Amino acid sequence: MLKYRNPWLMPAILLVTNCVVQSATAGAPPADVCSLLSAAELSTTLGQAYDSPQKSVAPRPFPNTAEGTGCSYRSKSGTQSTVLFRAYFDPSPSAAADLFTRLSKFYGTPTPVPGLGDVAYVDESHGLHVLKANVRFYIKLDPAVSFTPTLEKQLRELGGRVSARL
């Protein structure tokens, strides 16, 4: 019979193995990227009904970078209001951070949003940009409506929900 000299050795090995397996799968895109932000959540948070998302390919921001997934939610209220959600799953956190920084220069002066993902900001046209690990995502109401503190709070709430699922 094999005896262990250190009773903590086996639990430590299991813990390390579990962490390695989880980190290897973290940041992998879900089968349906649009499921990260449901129409029901949009409807509840924004106070109006939205259709299920129309999924599309989001363009690469630069050559040799990852394509993303675009999810467009149309309002059921008859207005032309749409919510655009785009998510990009980059090959590494450093690649995502580099792209996030490079792209932020195209959106004017950012307003930082603390406590959301690794880094987050609202751009000049009131789109919410979030970086978490190797994932970059964006949420924007179109056409741009008057940006109130309430709407900013709602966008942050939606961003927090998406971020929590990554």
N, C-alpha and C positions, 0 to 999 in steps of 0.2 A: 504494500500500500504506500502511496506517495503522500508525504507530509509536507505541508507548507510551513516555512519558518515564520513568515510574516503574514498574519491573518488579513492584513489590508492590501496585500499584493493583488489578489484576484479582483476585488471590487475596484481597485484603481485601474487595472487593465481594462475592465469592462467599461468604466467611465470614459477613459481615453478613447477606446474604440468607438463608443457611442458618439462622442463629440466629433471624431474624424468623419464618421459616416454622415452625421447631420450636416457638417460644414461642406461636405462634398456635394450634397443635394441642395443646399441653400442657394437661392437665387436662380434656380432652374424655372423656366416659364411653365405656368400651369397649362393644361391641355387647352383651356379656353381662357385667354388673357382677359377677355371682357368680363369674366366672372369675378374678377378682382373688384369690380364696381358694378353692382346690380342696378337695374332700373328701379326696383323697389326702394333701394337705399337713396337713390337720387330723388325719387318722388317724395319720400318721407322727409329728407333733409331740406330740399328746396321748396317744398310745399306745393308742388304741382305734379301731375302725372306725366311720366315719360314712357315711351315705347321701349321694347327690347332693343339692344344695340345693334347697329349695322356694322359689321366687322369689315375692316379693310387692312391693306398693308400700308404701314406708315413708312415714308421714304427714309432712306439712309441720309443722315445729315452731311456726311463726307464720304468720299470713296473709301472702300475697304472697311466700312463700319457696319454694324448690324442693322438690318431692317427691323422695324418695330411693328406693333399692332395698333391700329386705330379703331376706336369704338365710338360711334356717333349715336347719340340718344336724342330723338326728336320729342318735343313736347306734344302731349295729347290735347292740349288746350286750344289748338287751332292757331296759336301764334307760331312764328318762324323760329322760336327759341330751340336751340340745340346745345347739348353738352358734348364736348369733345374730350375723350380720354385717350391718351397715347402712352404706350409703355414700350421701353426698349430694354432687352436683357443682354447686356454686354458681356464679353468673355471674362472680364475680371473687374474687381472693384477699382483698380487703378485706371483701367481704360474708361470705365464709366465716369470716374471723377474728372479725368482729363477732358472728356467730351462735354460733361456738364459745365465745366469752367469755360471751355471754348465757346459753347453755344450761348452761355449767359450774356456774352458781349453783343449778341444780335437782338436782344430784347430790351435794350435801354437800361436805365438805372434800376437794379433790383431792390426790392424791399425784403430783407431777411425775415424768415418765419422760423423762430426758434422752436426746438422741441419736436420737429417733424422730420423723420428720416435722419440721415447723416447731415444733410444740408438741404435747405429749402428756401425758396423765395417766391414772391409775387412780382411779375413783370409789369411794365408800364401799361400794357393792355389788360391787366388783371388776370392773367393766366397763372396758375400755381404750378411751379416746377419743383420736383422732389428727387433727391438722390438717396438711395438706400442700398448699400453694398454695391452689387453690380447692376442694379436696376435704376433706370431713369424714367420718371413718368410725369405727365402733364395733364392738367384738368382746366378746361376753359369753357365759359358760357359764351355762346355766339348767337345772335349778335351781342356785342358787349352791352350790358345794361348798366345803369348807374351803379357804381361800385360803392356799396355802403358797408359800414362795419359789420352788419348782420350777414351780408353776402360773403364778406371775407371770412367770417367765423364759419359759415356753412362750407366754404371751399376747404378750409383747414380741417374741418370735421371729416369731409370726404377723403381728403388726402391722408388723414390719420387712419381711416379704415383700410384704405388700400395698403398703406405702409405696414400696418399690423399683419396683413396677410402675406407679406413677402418674407 
